[in-house]
Amino acid sequence: MAIKLEISEEKEVYRSSYFPEYVRPKIYDPGLDETIKRLTPEKIEKAYQAVFGKETARIKAIVETCIHCGLCAEACQWYLSNDRDPTYAPVAKVKMTAWELMKRKGKVDAGLVYDIARIVFTECNICHRCSLYCPFGLDITFIIGLVRRFCFLLGVVPQRMFDQNQTFMATANQVWMSQSDYIDTLFWREEEGMYELKNLRIPMDKEGVEVVWFPLAAEPKTGPYHIDRIAKIFQVAGVDWTMVTMNDYWDSSNMPMFIRDFFTMQRIVKGLYENAARLRAKKLVLTE
């Protein structure tokens, strides 16, 4: 294993055995630290071939077109908020992850997988700012997404992200909220909102509307006041709108997208669009 700890006066420090310049605070996460113990060279190479086997030429084109101008770094909040440490620059993240995997043709050990997973999951928001600032429009986020997919197939994913993905697989929302609790919350927020806006309504499964609004599950679960706030805006603006309650697909956060669980993320998107089509809504409005 390529995990080393260096004890400083303040905290443990992680130093990569592959990238001498890569020094970070040591943070224990069972989704990374425990899962790499179950990896074998065969599993790693199989995941590499599944993800990168058909994308090698595209990735090489992106990496070899890069002129290292540094504009992507200036667009990255991780780079700027860490005193412009070059290891946080988007181009460095690509070099230490996808490029390293390709150079070794997937023949790497669990230690490097740990480094790669930590970089792509905890040091990048896949916000696309780097690609927008790149003078060639190179899609760096696409590469980071592929590496996340590689890690997902190996099960090496930060525990919280993996838990949210499992929640979506079981309940189609990120907070284990049952359908009955969700509907009860909508009725409750409609009643609460009436104290501030007379005749407030939160329409449910209304057909032929202008807008169907899909919230994040965290809103009815932990921030239910957002529901009636949105309802007040729609009502005052005179928008013909509705919310969905007829089936499980109403949470638009789609956390599986962030770890590149293609099957689950596509199931969520398909469910949202089918609900909108069923109600013959003209527009979809999503939180965030």
C-alpha positions as CSV (number, residue, x, y, z in Angstrom):
1,M,0.0,0.0,0.0
2,A,1.2,3.5,-0.7
3,I,-0.2,5.2,2.4
4,K,2.2,6.9,4.7
5,L,1.6,9.1,7.7
6,E,3.9,11.8,8.9
7,I,3.2,13.2,12.3
8,S,3.5,17.0,12.6
9,E,3.0,19.1,15.7
10,E,-0.6,19.9,14.7
11,K,-2.0,16.9,12.7
12,E,-1.3,13.8,10.7
13,V,-0.2,14.5,7.2
14,Y,-0.7,12.2,4.2
15,R,2.1,12.0,1.6
16,S,1.6,10.2,-1.7
17,S,4.2,7.6,-2.6
18,Y,3.5,8.4,-6.3
19,F,3.5,12.2,-6.3
20,P,6.1,13.7,-3.9
21,E,4.5,17.1,-4.1
22,Y,1.0,15.8,-3.1
23,V,0.8,16.5,0.6
24,R,-2.5,16.7,2.4
25,P,-4.1,16.5,5.9
26,K,-4.8,12.9,6.7
27,I,-8.6,12.4,6.8
28,Y,-10.1,9.0,7.6
29,D,-13.0,8.0,5.4
30,P,-14.2,4.4,5.4
31,G,-15.4,4.8,1.8
32,L,-11.8,5.3,0.7
33,D,-9.6,3.8,3.5
34,E,-11.5,0.5,3.9
35,T,-12.6,-0.2,0.4
36,I,-9.1,-0.1,-1.1
37,K,-8.1,-3.0,1.1
38,R,-10.4,-5.3,-1.0
39,L,-8.9,-4.3,-4.3
40,T,-6.8,-6.6,-6.5
41,P,-4.8,-5.8,-9.6
42,E,-7.3,-7.8,-11.6
43,K,-10.3,-5.8,-10.4
44,I,-8.5,-2.5,-11.0
45,E,-7.5,-3.4,-14.5
46,K,-11.0,-4.6,-15.3
47,A,-12.5,-1.3,-14.1
48,Y,-9.9,0.6,-16.1
49,Q,-10.8,-1.3,-19.3
50,A,-14.5,-0.8,-18.7
51,V,-14.1,3.0,-18.4
52,F,-11.1,4.0,-20.4
53,G,-11.0,1.3,-23.0
54,K,-13.1,3.3,-25.5
55,E,-12.1,6.8,-24.4
56,T,-8.3,6.7,-24.6
57,A,-8.1,8.6,-27.9
58,R,-10.4,11.4,-26.7
59,I,-8.5,11.8,-23.4
60,K,-5.2,11.9,-25.2
61,A,-6.5,14.6,-27.5
62,I,-7.6,16.7,-24.6
63,V,-4.3,16.3,-22.7
64,E,-2.0,16.7,-25.6
65,T,-3.9,19.9,-26.8
66,C,-3.4,21.5,-23.4
67,I,-0.7,24.2,-23.6
68,H,-0.4,24.6,-19.8
69,C,-1.4,28.3,-19.9
70,G,-2.8,28.3,-16.4
71,L,-6.1,29.9,-17.2
72,C,-8.0,26.8,-15.9
73,A,-6.1,27.1,-12.6
74,E,-7.2,30.7,-12.1
75,A,-10.8,29.5,-12.6
76,C,-10.6,26.8,-9.9
77,Q,-11.8,27.5,-6.4
78,W,-9.7,24.7,-5.0
79,Y,-6.5,26.2,-6.5
80,L,-7.3,29.7,-5.4
81,S,-8.4,28.8,-1.9
82,N,-5.2,26.7,-1.3
83,D,-2.7,29.5,-1.8
84,R,-2.4,28.6,-5.5
85,D,-0.8,25.2,-4.7
86,P,-0.1,23.8,-8.2
87,T,-1.3,20.3,-7.2
88,Y,-4.8,21.7,-7.0
89,A,-4.7,23.0,-10.6
90,P,-7.2,21.2,-12.9
91,V,-4.4,20.2,-15.3
92,A,-2.5,18.7,-12.3
93,K,-5.6,16.7,-11.3
94,V,-5.9,15.3,-14.8
95,K,-2.2,14.4,-14.8
96,M,-2.3,12.7,-11.5
97,T,-5.4,10.7,-12.2
98,A,-6.5,9.8,-15.8
99,W,-3.1,10.4,-17.3
100,E,-1.3,8.3,-14.7
101,L,-3.9,5.5,-15.2
102,M,-3.4,5.6,-19.0
103,K,0.4,5.7,-18.7
104,R,0.3,2.5,-16.7
105,K,-2.6,1.0,-18.7
106,G,-4.6,0.4,-15.6
107,K,-1.9,-1.8,-14.0
108,V,-1.8,0.1,-10.7
109,D,-2.1,-0.8,-7.1
110,A,-4.6,0.2,-4.4
111,G,-2.4,3.0,-3.1
112,L,-2.6,4.9,-6.4
113,V,-6.4,4.3,-6.6
114,Y,-6.6,5.9,-3.1
115,D,-4.7,9.0,-4.4
116,I,-6.9,9.1,-7.5
117,A,-10.2,8.8,-5.6
118,R,-9.2,11.5,-3.1
119,I,-8.3,13.9,-5.9
120,V,-11.4,13.5,-8.0
121,F,-13.9,13.2,-5.2
122,T,-12.6,15.6,-2.5
123,E,-10.6,18.2,-4.5
124,C,-12.9,18.9,-7.5
125,N,-16.6,20.1,-7.6
126,I,-17.0,19.2,-11.3
127,C,-18.3,22.7,-11.8
128,H,-17.0,23.1,-15.3
129,R,-15.4,26.5,-14.6
130,C,-12.0,25.2,-15.8
131,S,-13.5,24.2,-19.2
132,L,-15.2,27.5,-19.6
133,Y,-12.0,29.4,-19.0
134,C,-9.9,27.1,-21.3
135,P,-9.0,28.9,-24.5
136,F,-9.5,25.5,-26.4
137,G,-12.6,24.6,-24.4
138,L,-11.1,21.3,-23.3
139,D,-13.6,19.3,-21.3
140,I,-11.6,18.6,-18.1
141,T,-14.7,17.8,-16.2
142,F,-15.4,15.0,-18.6
143,I,-12.1,13.4,-17.7
144,I,-12.7,13.8,-14.0
145,G,-16.1,12.2,-14.4
146,L,-14.5,9.2,-16.1
147,V,-12.1,8.8,-13.2
148,R,-15.0,9.0,-10.8
149,R,-16.7,6.3,-12.8
150,F,-13.6,4.2,-12.5
151,C,-13.6,4.6,-8.8
152,F,-17.3,3.9,-8.5
153,L,-16.9,0.6,-10.3
154,L,-14.3,-0.3,-7.7
155,G,-16.5,0.8,-4.8
156,V,-13.9,3.4,-3.8
157,V,-16.2,6.4,-3.0
158,P,-16.4,8.7,0.0
159,Q,-18.8,7.2,2.5
160,R,-21.4,10.0,2.5
161,M,-21.6,10.1,-1.3
162,F,-21.9,6.3,-1.5
163,D,-24.7,6.4,1.2
164,Q,-26.7,9.0,-0.7
165,N,-26.4,6.9,-3.9
166,Q,-27.7,3.8,-2.0
167,T,-30.6,6.0,-0.7
168,F,-31.5,6.9,-4.3
169,M,-31.4,3.3,-5.4
170,A,-33.9,2.4,-2.6
171,T,-36.2,5.4,-2.4
172,A,-35.5,7.6,-5.4
173,N,-34.6,10.5,-3.1
174,Q,-31.5,11.3,-1.0
175,V,-33.0,11.4,2.5
176,W,-35.0,8.1,2.9
177,M,-38.3,10.1,2.8
178,S,-41.4,8.0,2.3
179,Q,-44.0,9.0,-0.2
180,S,-46.6,9.4,2.6
181,D,-44.3,11.7,4.6
182,Y,-43.6,13.7,1.4
183,I,-47.3,14.3,0.7
184,D,-48.1,15.1,4.4
185,T,-45.4,17.7,4.3
186,L,-46.9,19.4,1.2
187,F,-50.3,19.6,2.9
188,W,-48.7,20.9,6.1
189,R,-46.7,23.6,4.3
190,E,-49.8,24.7,2.4
191,E,-51.6,25.1,5.7
192,E,-48.7,27.0,7.2
193,G,-48.4,29.3,4.2
194,M,-52.0,30.3,4.4
195,Y,-51.2,32.4,7.5
196,E,-49.1,34.7,5.4
197,L,-50.8,34.5,2.0
198,K,-54.5,34.0,1.9
199,N,-55.8,31.2,-0.3
200,L,-52.3,29.8,-0.8
201,R,-52.4,26.5,-2.6
202,I,-49.7,23.9,-3.4
203,P,-51.2,22.1,-6.4
204,M,-50.4,18.4,-6.7
205,D,-50.4,16.4,-10.0
206,K,-52.3,19.1,-11.8
207,E,-52.4,18.4,-15.6
208,G,-51.7,20.9,-18.4
209,V,-49.7,23.3,-16.3
210,E,-47.1,25.8,-17.3
211,V,-44.5,24.6,-14.7
212,V,-43.9,21.4,-12.7
213,W,-41.5,22.1,-9.8
214,F,-39.2,19.3,-8.6
215,P,-37.5,20.2,-5.2
216,L,-34.5,18.7,-3.6
217,A,-35.5,16.1,-1.0
218,A,-33.7,18.0,1.6
219,E,-36.4,20.8,1.3
220,P,-39.4,18.8,2.4
221,K,-37.2,16.8,4.8
222,T,-35.1,19.4,6.7
223,G,-36.1,22.7,5.2
224,P,-39.8,22.5,4.6
225,Y,-40.3,26.3,4.8
226,H,-38.8,26.3,1.3
227,I,-41.9,24.6,-0.1
228,D,-44.3,27.4,0.9
229,R,-41.8,30.1,0.0
230,I,-41.7,28.7,-3.6
231,A,-45.5,28.3,-3.6
232,K,-45.9,32.0,-2.6
233,I,-43.6,33.1,-5.4
234,F,-45.5,31.1,-8.0
235,Q,-48.9,32.3,-6.7
236,V,-48.0,36.0,-6.6
237,A,-46.4,35.7,-10.0
238,G,-49.5,34.1,-11.4
239,V,-47.8,30.9,-12.6
240,D,-49.8,27.9,-13.4
241,W,-47.8,25.2,-11.6
242,T,-47.8,21.9,-9.8
243,M,-45.8,19.4,-7.8
244,V,-45.7,15.6,-8.3
245,T,-46.9,13.1,-5.8
246,M,-48.2,10.2,-8.0
247,N,-44.9,8.2,-7.8
248,D,-41.5,8.3,-6.3
249,Y,-39.7,10.5,-8.8
250,W,-39.8,14.0,-7.4
251,D,-36.3,14.6,-6.0
252,S,-34.2,16.5,-8.6
253,S,-30.9,16.5,-6.7
254,N,-29.7,13.3,-8.5
255,M,-26.7,12.6,-6.3
256,P,-25.8,9.4,-8.3
257,M,-24.7,11.7,-11.0
258,F,-21.8,12.9,-8.9
259,I,-20.3,9.5,-8.5
260,R,-21.2,8.5,-12.1
261,D,-23.6,5.7,-11.3
262,F,-25.0,5.8,-14.8
263,F,-27.9,3.3,-14.2
264,T,-29.3,5.1,-11.2
265,M,-28.8,8.7,-12.4
266,Q,-30.5,7.9,-15.7
267,R,-33.4,6.2,-13.9
268,I,-33.9,9.4,-11.8
269,V,-33.8,11.7,-14.9
270,K,-36.2,9.4,-16.8
271,G,-38.6,9.4,-13.9
272,L,-38.7,13.2,-13.7
273,Y,-39.3,13.6,-17.4
274,E,-42.0,11.0,-17.5
275,N,-43.8,12.7,-14.7
276,A,-43.6,16.0,-16.5
277,A,-44.9,14.4,-19.7
278,R,-47.7,12.7,-17.8
279,L,-48.9,16.0,-16.5
280,R,-48.3,17.7,-19.9
281,A,-46.2,20.4,-18.3
282,K,-44.5,22.9,-20.6
283,K,-41.5,23.6,-18.3
284,L,-39.5,21.8,-15.6
285,V,-38.2,24.0,-12.7
286,L,-35.6,22.3,-10.5
287,T,-34.0,23.6,-7.3
288,E,-30.3,24.4,-7.9
